[in-house]
Amino acid sequence: MPEKIKVLMIGPDRQMQGGVSTVVNNYYAAGIEQYVDVTYLPTISDGSKFAKLWWAVKSSASFSVAYKHYNLLHIHMAANASFIRKALLVKKAYKAGIPILIQEHGGDFNSFYDRLDENEQKTVKDIFSMADRVIALSEEWKEFFGNGICDPRKIVVMHNGVIVPEKGIEEYKSHNVLFLGRLCKEKGIYDLLDVIPCILKSVPDAHFYLCGDGEMDLVKERVKGLGIEKSVMLPGWVREKEKDEIIEKCETLVLPSYYEGMPMVVLEAMSYGYVVIATDVGGTRQIIDGENGVLIQAGDKDDLERQLIRVLSMATTRASYGKKARETIEDRFDLRKSLEGL
């Protein structure tokens, strides 16, 4: 066997909440260490602003000592502060002649880029020009980055993937709905809350498990104002056993986001055989085709309400979507199949 190349992988702490850490943990679970000699260096973790700053400084110092000993730098990058932190590391590796792979996850990178002035946009272009390859999560994101930010010949589309569970949903009999993500306007949480009262008129026994961190106080206030406390559960960010228990209780996932990259929560839910109702943003349309789930437009609360009532009212509808959803993940988004491509 040839000697494994040494890869220094950069991203958020693997215990952090969010899609990027989920991607990284899935790589390890799927056996990335069989292919490369990988070392993971986190650049940020949960905590106060001071704690995050200290973590960034500490990881930068560790990087400065270690990076020259690797054959490849693999950076998981998003927008805003994530880009700023990683840009410094890209510059160091580029000057040292180390090959650079940027995997871009930021579902809001387009709005981040549009807010920058001309000089700041040039910096973004310079950083991406230093990469040997750029992984985009969907064809839509390849088009965005290839249109003036990055040489299109460097961009490779690689959809996110998940490890498919051995068993999916067998009987569709639950009216419980799952939301898993940050509780904020950008994720459409208030759109969802606003339609719940009307949904409960048609499906009185529906329960909504809204799992995540973020604007918890504002969400609780809206829930109380709408009088839906008995039907809405707010467990916070859930991990491992608690997450598994909630997944077993539900059959429907709703993600009414205003932006996404390639949402891991959609892939995970579909792998269990969930019916997914999600907005047509980012790479979501590369997953959901209308037969394996439902796509709606961001901000269209009338359609969100309509589709949720339709799906929750018919077990046969949920079963049809759910079966095709699981087949989609097995055929196209099984992480074990895509790891060799990485």
C-alpha positions as CSV (number, residue, x, y, z in Angstrom):
1,M,0.0,0.0,0.0
2,P,1.3,3.5,-0.8
3,E,2.1,5.7,2.2
4,K,-0.9,7.8,3.3
5,I,-0.7,11.5,2.6
6,K,-0.7,13.7,5.8
7,V,-3.7,16.0,5.9
8,L,-4.2,18.8,8.3
9,M,-7.9,19.4,8.5
10,I,-9.2,22.7,9.9
11,G,-12.8,23.5,11.1
12,P,-14.9,24.1,14.2
13,D,-14.6,22.0,17.3
14,R,-16.2,18.7,16.7
15,Q,-18.4,19.1,19.8
16,M,-19.9,22.3,18.5
17,Q,-23.5,22.6,17.3
18,G,-24.0,22.9,13.6
19,G,-23.8,21.4,10.1
20,V,-20.0,21.7,9.6
21,S,-19.1,19.8,12.7
22,T,-21.7,17.2,11.7
23,V,-20.0,16.8,8.3
24,V,-16.6,16.4,10.0
25,N,-17.8,13.8,12.5
26,N,-19.5,11.9,9.7
27,Y,-16.2,11.7,7.9
28,Y,-14.5,10.2,10.9
29,A,-17.4,7.8,11.5
30,A,-17.3,6.7,7.8
31,G,-13.6,5.9,8.1
32,I,-11.6,8.8,6.6
33,E,-8.6,7.6,8.5
34,Q,-8.4,4.5,6.3
35,Y,-7.6,6.8,3.4
36,V,-5.4,9.5,4.8
37,D,-3.3,10.3,7.8
38,V,-5.5,13.1,9.1
39,T,-5.0,15.5,12.0
40,Y,-7.9,17.7,13.0
41,L,-7.3,21.3,14.3
42,P,-10.4,23.1,15.6
43,T,-10.2,26.9,15.3
44,I,-13.3,27.8,17.3
45,S,-15.5,26.3,20.0
46,D,-18.6,27.2,22.0
47,G,-18.4,29.8,24.7
48,S,-18.2,33.5,25.3
49,K,-16.7,36.0,22.8
50,F,-13.5,36.1,24.9
51,A,-13.4,32.3,25.0
52,K,-13.8,32.1,21.2
53,L,-11.1,34.7,20.7
54,W,-8.7,32.8,23.0
55,W,-9.5,29.6,21.1
56,A,-8.8,31.3,17.8
57,V,-5.5,32.7,19.0
58,K,-4.4,29.3,20.5
59,S,-5.3,27.4,17.3
60,S,-3.5,29.9,15.1
61,A,-0.4,29.4,17.2
62,S,-0.7,25.6,16.9
63,F,-1.2,25.9,13.2
64,S,2.0,28.0,12.8
65,V,4.0,25.2,14.5
66,A,2.4,22.3,12.7
67,Y,1.3,23.1,9.1
68,K,4.7,22.7,7.3
69,H,4.7,19.0,8.3
70,Y,1.6,18.1,6.2
71,N,1.1,17.3,2.5
72,L,-2.3,19.0,2.3
73,L,-4.4,21.6,4.1
74,H,-8.1,20.8,4.1
75,I,-10.1,23.8,5.3
76,H,-13.8,23.8,6.2
77,M,-14.9,27.4,5.6
78,A,-18.1,29.3,5.9
79,A,-18.9,33.1,5.7
80,N,-18.3,36.0,8.1
81,A,-15.9,35.3,10.9
82,S,-15.1,31.8,9.6
83,F,-13.7,33.2,6.4
84,I,-11.6,35.8,8.3
85,R,-10.1,33.2,10.6
86,K,-9.3,30.7,7.8
87,A,-8.0,33.4,5.4
88,L,-4.9,33.9,7.6
89,L,-4.2,30.2,7.6
90,V,-4.6,29.9,3.8
91,K,-2.1,32.7,3.3
92,K,0.5,30.9,5.5
93,A,0.1,27.6,3.7
94,Y,0.2,29.2,0.3
95,K,3.5,30.9,1.0
96,A,4.9,27.6,2.2
97,G,3.8,25.9,-1.0
98,I,1.4,23.5,0.7
99,P,-1.6,22.3,-1.5
100,I,-4.9,23.8,-0.2
101,L,-8.4,22.3,-0.4
102,I,-11.2,24.7,0.7
103,Q,-14.6,23.1,1.4
104,E,-17.1,25.9,1.4
105,H,-20.2,25.4,3.7
106,G,-21.6,28.9,4.1
107,G,-25.2,29.0,3.0
108,D,-25.1,32.7,3.3
109,F,-21.8,33.3,1.6
110,N,-23.5,35.2,-1.2
111,S,-25.1,37.8,1.1
112,F,-21.8,38.0,3.0
113,Y,-19.9,38.7,-0.2
114,D,-22.4,41.3,-1.4
115,R,-22.0,43.3,1.8
116,L,-18.3,43.7,1.3
117,D,-16.7,46.7,-0.3
118,E,-14.5,46.4,-3.5
119,N,-11.2,45.9,-1.6
120,E,-12.8,43.3,0.7
121,Q,-14.2,41.4,-2.2
122,K,-10.8,41.4,-3.8
123,T,-9.4,39.8,-0.6
124,V,-12.0,37.0,-0.9
125,K,-11.0,36.4,-4.6
126,D,-7.3,36.4,-3.6
127,I,-7.9,33.7,-0.9
128,F,-9.8,31.5,-3.3
129,S,-7.2,31.9,-5.9
130,M,-4.7,30.4,-3.5
131,A,-6.7,27.2,-3.3
132,D,-5.7,24.2,-5.5
133,R,-9.3,22.9,-5.3
134,V,-12.6,24.3,-4.0
135,I,-15.4,22.0,-3.0
136,A,-18.9,23.5,-3.5
137,L,-21.8,21.8,-2.0
138,S,-24.1,22.0,-5.0
139,E,-24.3,23.1,-8.6
140,E,-25.8,26.4,-7.6
141,W,-22.9,27.2,-5.3
142,K,-20.4,26.2,-8.1
143,E,-22.0,28.7,-10.3
144,F,-21.9,31.4,-7.7
145,F,-18.2,30.9,-6.9
146,G,-17.2,30.4,-10.5
147,N,-18.8,33.7,-11.5
148,G,-15.9,35.9,-10.7
149,I,-14.7,34.7,-7.3
150,C,-12.8,31.5,-8.2
151,D,-11.5,29.9,-11.3
152,P,-14.3,27.5,-12.3
153,R,-11.7,24.8,-13.3
154,K,-10.8,24.5,-9.6
155,I,-14.3,23.9,-8.4
156,V,-15.6,20.4,-7.7
157,V,-19.2,19.8,-6.7
158,M,-19.4,17.3,-3.8
159,H,-22.8,17.0,-2.1
160,N,-22.9,16.4,1.6
161,G,-23.6,12.8,2.6
162,V,-24.7,10.9,5.7
163,I,-24.3,7.4,7.1
164,V,-27.6,5.6,6.3
165,P,-29.1,4.0,9.4
166,E,-29.8,0.3,9.2
167,K,-33.5,0.8,9.8
168,G,-35.9,3.6,8.8
169,I,-39.5,4.4,9.7
170,E,-41.7,1.3,9.2
171,E,-45.1,2.5,10.3
172,Y,-46.3,6.1,9.6
173,K,-48.6,7.0,12.4
174,S,-47.1,10.1,14.1
175,H,-48.2,13.7,13.7
176,N,-45.1,15.0,15.4
177,V,-43.0,17.5,13.4
178,L,-39.2,18.1,13.9
179,F,-37.3,21.3,13.4
180,L,-33.6,21.0,14.0
181,G,-31.3,24.1,13.6
182,R,-30.7,27.5,15.0
183,L,-33.8,29.3,16.3
184,C,-33.6,32.5,14.3
185,K,-35.4,34.5,11.5
186,E,-32.9,33.3,8.9
187,K,-33.9,29.7,9.5
188,G,-37.6,30.6,9.2
189,I,-38.5,29.7,12.8
190,Y,-41.0,32.6,13.1
191,D,-42.7,31.6,9.8
192,L,-43.2,28.1,11.3
193,L,-44.6,29.4,14.6
194,D,-47.1,31.7,12.9
195,V,-48.7,28.8,11.0
196,I,-48.9,26.3,13.8
197,P,-52.3,27.7,15.2
198,C,-54.0,27.0,11.9
199,I,-52.3,23.6,11.5
200,L,-53.6,22.6,15.0
201,K,-57.2,23.4,13.9
202,S,-56.8,20.7,11.2
203,V,-54.5,18.3,13.0
204,P,-55.2,18.9,16.8
205,D,-52.8,16.2,18.0
206,A,-49.8,17.6,16.1
207,H,-46.7,18.4,18.2
208,F,-43.7,20.4,17.1
209,Y,-40.3,19.6,18.5
210,L,-38.2,22.8,17.8
211,C,-34.6,21.7,18.7
212,G,-31.8,24.2,18.6
213,D,-30.1,27.2,20.2
214,G,-30.4,30.8,19.2
215,E,-33.2,33.3,20.0
216,M,-34.8,31.1,22.7
217,D,-36.4,33.9,24.7
218,L,-38.0,35.5,21.6
219,V,-39.2,32.1,20.4
220,K,-40.7,31.3,23.9
221,E,-42.4,34.7,23.8
222,R,-43.9,34.1,20.4
223,V,-45.1,30.6,21.4
224,K,-46.8,32.1,24.5
225,G,-48.4,34.9,22.5
226,L,-49.8,32.4,20.0
227,G,-51.2,30.2,22.8
228,I,-49.5,27.1,21.5
229,E,-47.4,26.1,24.5
230,K,-49.0,22.7,24.8
231,S,-48.1,21.7,21.2
232,V,-44.6,23.1,21.0
233,M,-41.6,21.6,22.7
234,L,-38.3,23.6,23.0
235,P,-35.7,21.2,24.3
236,G,-32.7,23.4,23.2
237,W,-29.9,21.9,21.2
238,V,-30.1,18.1,21.5
239,R,-27.2,15.6,21.2
240,E,-26.8,11.9,20.9
241,K,-29.3,9.9,23.0
242,E,-31.8,12.8,23.4
243,K,-31.6,13.6,19.6
244,D,-32.2,9.9,18.8
245,E,-35.2,9.8,21.1
246,I,-36.8,12.8,19.4
247,I,-36.0,11.4,15.9
248,E,-38.0,8.3,16.9
249,K,-41.0,10.3,17.9
250,C,-41.3,12.2,14.6
251,E,-41.9,11.5,10.9
252,T,-41.9,14.9,9.4
253,L,-39.1,17.5,9.2
254,V,-39.7,21.1,8.4
255,L,-36.9,23.5,7.4
256,P,-38.3,26.9,6.2
257,S,-34.9,28.5,5.9
258,Y,-34.0,31.7,3.9
259,Y,-30.5,30.3,3.1
260,E,-28.7,27.0,3.1
261,G,-25.6,25.3,1.7
262,M,-26.5,21.6,1.6
263,P,-28.4,21.1,4.8
264,M,-27.3,18.1,6.7
265,V,-30.5,18.0,8.7
266,V,-32.5,17.3,5.5
267,L,-30.1,14.5,4.5
268,E,-30.2,12.9,8.0
269,A,-34.0,13.1,8.2
270,M,-34.5,11.6,4.8
271,S,-32.1,8.8,5.6
272,Y,-34.6,7.7,8.3
273,G,-37.5,7.9,5.9
274,Y,-38.9,11.2,7.0
275,V,-41.0,13.4,4.8
276,V,-39.2,16.7,4.5
277,I,-40.8,20.1,3.8
278,A,-38.0,22.6,3.0
279,T,-37.5,25.8,1.2
280,D,-35.9,26.0,-2.3
281,V,-32.7,27.6,-1.2
282,G,-29.0,26.7,-1.7
283,G,-28.5,23.1,-2.6
284,T,-31.8,21.8,-1.3
285,R,-33.2,21.3,-4.8
286,Q,-30.4,18.9,-5.4
287,I,-31.8,16.6,-2.7
288,I,-35.6,17.1,-3.0
289,D,-37.3,16.5,-6.3
290,G,-41.0,16.7,-5.5
291,E,-41.4,12.9,-5.2
292,N,-39.1,12.4,-2.2
293,G,-40.1,15.5,-0.3
294,V,-41.8,18.9,-0.6
295,L,-40.1,22.2,-1.8
296,I,-41.7,25.6,-1.0
297,Q,-40.5,29.1,-1.5
298,A,-38.9,30.9,1.5
299,G,-41.3,33.2,3.3
300,D,-44.4,31.6,1.7
301,K,-46.3,30.9,5.0
302,D,-49.6,30.1,3.2
303,D,-47.9,27.2,1.3
304,L,-46.0,26.1,4.4
305,E,-49.3,25.8,6.3
306,R,-51.0,24.1,3.3
307,Q,-48.2,21.5,2.8
308,L,-47.9,20.7,6.5
309,I,-51.6,20.1,6.8
310,R,-51.6,17.9,3.7
311,V,-48.7,15.8,4.8
312,L,-49.8,15.4,8.4
313,S,-53.4,14.5,7.4
314,M,-52.4,11.5,5.3
315,A,-50.2,8.6,6.5
316,T,-50.1,7.2,3.0
317,T,-48.7,10.5,1.8
318,R,-46.0,10.5,4.4
319,A,-45.1,6.9,3.6
320,S,-44.8,7.6,-0.1
321,Y,-42.5,10.6,0.4
322,G,-40.5,8.8,3.2
323,K,-39.8,5.6,1.3
324,K,-38.5,7.6,-1.7
325,A,-36.5,9.9,0.5
326,R,-34.6,7.0,2.1
327,E,-34.0,5.5,-1.4
328,T,-32.6,8.9,-2.5
329,I,-30.1,8.9,0.3
330,E,-29.0,5.3,-0.2
331,D,-28.5,5.9,-4.0
332,R,-26.9,9.4,-4.0
333,F,-26.0,10.7,-0.6
334,D,-24.5,7.7,1.2
335,L,-21.3,9.1,2.8
336,R,-19.4,5.8,2.6
337,K,-19.8,5.9,-1.2
338,S,-18.6,9.5,-1.5
339,L,-15.6,9.3,0.8
340,E,-13.4,7.9,-1.9
341,G,-14.3,10.9,-4.1
342,L,-13.1,13.2,-1.3
